[in-house]
Amino acid sequence: MPTQILVSQLIRERRTSKGLSQADLADRLGVARNTIGRWEGGTGNEPTEDNRKKLAKAIGGRPDDYLWTDEDYDKRDKLVRVRIEAAAYVRKLLAGEE
């Protein structure tokens, strides 16, 4: 069974294949550059319907290509948990508890 590509990977691959930087794509979509970074890192929110249409026009594909799957949400949830755990650990270190 083929591995499904995550939307974050798809956006990065299509953007780079078009020779666009994150800032270039952000300008075309009318969003902040860090929005593109969060989408590609899998840490942001799913692109809105309007932004999915803009992504399709700017880097190819269909708007539905940019709908998140369960795998996309799982990746984001795991990253959030790791960040929360890391922040708690740093707080303990700074408080001299570790």
N, C-alpha and C positions, 0 to 999 in steps of 0.2 A: 504494500500500500504506500503511495507516495506521501511524503511528509508535506503537510500544508505549510505554506510560507506565512509567517506572521505579517499583519498589515504594516507593522513598523519596518520590517525588512523590505517589503514591497515598495513602500514610499521611498526609502533610501536608495534601493536599486534603480528604480525608475528615475528618480531625481538625478542621480549621478550619471546614469546612461544618457541623460539629456544635457549633461555638462553644467548643471545648475548647482549653485551653492544653496545652503539652507536660506541664506538671506535673499537670494534671487527668487526662490520658490515662495518665500514669505511675502515678498513684494507682489508677486503675481496673484497671490491669494488674498492679499490685504490682511494678513495676520502678522503677529510678532515673530521674529526669528526663533525665539525660544519655544514657540508653539510647535514649529516644525521639529525642533530638537526633542521635545517631549513626545511627539508622535513617533519619531524614529527610535527613540529610546524606550518606547512602550510604557512611559510613565504618565502621560497626560490623559485627558479624556478623549473619547472617540471623536473623530471629526464629525461636525454637524452635517446634515444633509446638503446644505449649501456649500460647505467646504469640500465635501466628497465630489460634488459636481465640478468645483473649481480644480480639484486635484486631477480628475479625469481629463479635463481640458488642458491642463498645464503639463502633465507628465504621462498621459495616456491611460487607456483602459476605460472601464465603466465605473460610474459612481459606486455601484454595489461592490466593486473590488475592494473598496476602502471601508466596508462594514467590518467591525471587529467580530471575531469568532470567540468561542469559549477559551481557546488557547491564548488569544490576545489578553483577555481579562485575567486569566490565570497568571500570565507573566507579570502583568501590572500588579496584581495582588501580592505576588511573591516579592517583587521589588519594594513595594510599600512596607511589607513586614520586615524585610532586611533593614531598611532605612530606620524604622522605628526601633528595632533591636539595637542597631548601631548607635543611635542617638541615646538610648537608655544606658548603654555601656559607657559612652563618653561622659555622660552626666555622673555616673558612678566614679569614673576615673578622676574627674575634676573635683568631686567631693571627697576624694581620698578613700573611697570604699572598696576599691579593687587593688 
